[in-house]
Amino acid sequence: MSFTAELQKHVRIHHAGDAINQYGRYPSYIITNVDLSVGRLLTLLEMLQVYRQLNAADIAERLEVSPRTVRRYISGLQDMGIPVETERGPAGGYRLRRGFKLPPLMLSNDEALVVVIGLLAAQRLGLSASGAVVQGALAKLDRLLPEAQRGQVQAMQDFVSLGLSPVARDHANADTILRLSSAARDGTMVRLRYRSAADEITERLVDPYGVAFQSGHWYLLSWDHLRNALRTFRLDRMLEAEVTTETFERQDDIDVIGTIERTLAELGSGHRCEVLLDLGIEEARGRVSASDATLEASDEGTLLRFRTDDLDWAATYLARLECDLVILRPAELRPALRRLAERLHAASRRPGQHPQQRPDVLA
């Protein structure tokens, strides 16, 4: 049995389209169906390699499980061919067979790059409040890699940068993400104690459908039994998240990331803008992020709808789309476009010095 194969059955990550096309908004990620036991098995194996011998009580305390679950994990490792020996009695416990070592972790250069970038991305997406967790994982990776590949991986860590700009606005609790995604996989209801943006605290019973990173925050998409409707909840506003024993029938056709993007686009305040783009719907989707606005095909092109408090920002946003368009509403958006056009026209006529002739510009 392969740990990698087992993890791939329970983890799915999605990144939205080219971040350049999102015009300053955030890329999107989704994680669903994570099995907590797989992580604990890996931790147990690491512990057995570090300590000469451990008893069931020590392991149970470190993994936060019962001694019975520890015995099940030990059996699982033995079934996978890991030689875990059991010594009975008051001083007994579990240990790896003397002389046994896991073979080096064999990764291609492409695979090693994916692992390193994945760890760095976890920190940028707010999954770790400090770099210690990421550095600890990279150190374990370094111990398992063959000697010839360690230098290459170290070079990646030192000289490969990950923008993902802007980064997460808050730090997500990894245990909460795992708990919610496992409940989504198992079809188990979750009881939330939630603080709203208006600082109102409510208790909700929800059917979790998936967890996603969007617009700088982590969200849960779920059916809210209090409101009797589909709702999104920010993880950083969850005061408690308790998995219940109640089950629900999960809908297989739910687009978690798409639904969250549309919800965020429709939640904006201020002016309601409606613009007709001289673009086909597919080309428009390539230029407009789903979290920025909604798109609808029409006979004349594509209808773009969004809300904003800043019409000057809206004018700049529309100019970046680089297409002919017609402002349907609000009428106040037209003067904002004219002001932008006048500023650009004035800038194009203003004489200036070539950058190479300016002493304050570095080559």
Buried (B, 14 or more C-beta within 10 A) or exposed (E): EEEEEBBEEBBBEBBBBEBEBBBBBBBBBBBBBBBBBBBBBBBBBEBBEEBEBBBBEBBBEBBEBEEEBBBEBBEBBBEBEBEBBEEEEEEEBBBBEEEEEEEEBEBEEEEBBEBBEEBBBBBBBBBBEEEEBBBEBBEEBBEBBEEEBBEBBBEBBEEEEBEBEEEBEEBBBBEBBBBBBBBBBBEBBBBBBBBEEEEEEEEBBBBBBBBBBBBBBBBBBBBBBEEEEBBBBBBBBBEEBEBEEEEBEBEEEBEBBBBBBBBBBEEBEEBEBBBBBBBEBEBBBEBBBBBBBBBEEEEEBBBBBBBBEEBBEBBBBBBEBEBEBEBBEBEEBEEBBEEBEEEEEEEEEEEEEEEEEEEEEEE
